[in-house]
């Protein structure tokens, strides 16, 4: 598992993130990738998923607790004609182990600060399960 952190202007966050995404990792993730989406900067997270799908052809599932974020992500998926590649579900990360999901890679952008230090181990366990 790899953790990275960086600061970027909101307008170029997804572009810089995807450019730094190792092509070999992206290519090996074509059969599945999970994305966790969190507020307040969920537009960037949606953009990361969309750009990865367009650039590398990955298939992915985004999870969020927000009905509003789900709706916005579904709109972005439709606008970019990525319905065959991306989907989003209302789901708590703690439900991942029972979800039946299996992915090659998990991309979690900005999730740890929302999970909180006391729940890091639980979050990592849930992510590892898929």
TABEL-V370287 format. One record per backbone hydrogen bond with DSSP energy under -1.0 kcal/mol. CO is the residue of the C=O (numbers start at 0). NH is the residue of the N-H. If there is no record, write none. Layout:
{{CO	NH} {CO	NH}}
This chain:
{{8	11} {11	15} {12	16} {13	17} {14	18} {15	19} {21	25} {22	26} {23	27} {26	29} {28	31} {31	103} {31	104} {32	60} {33	106} {34	62} {40	43} {40	44} {41	45} {42	46} {43	47} {44	48} {45	49} {46	50} {47	51} {48	52} {49	53} {50	54} {51	55} {51	57} {52	56} {58	32} {59	86} {60	34} {61	88} {62	36} {63	90} {65	69} {66	70} {67	71} {68	72} {69	73} {70	74} {71	75} {72	76} {73	77} {74	78} {75	79} {76	81} {77	80} {81	84} {81	85} {84	59} {86	61} {88	63} {91	94} {92	95} {95	98} {104	33} {106	35} {110	113} {110	114} {111	115} {115	118} {116	119} {118	122} {119	123} {120	124} {121	125} {122	126} {123	127} {124	128} {126	129} {129	102}}
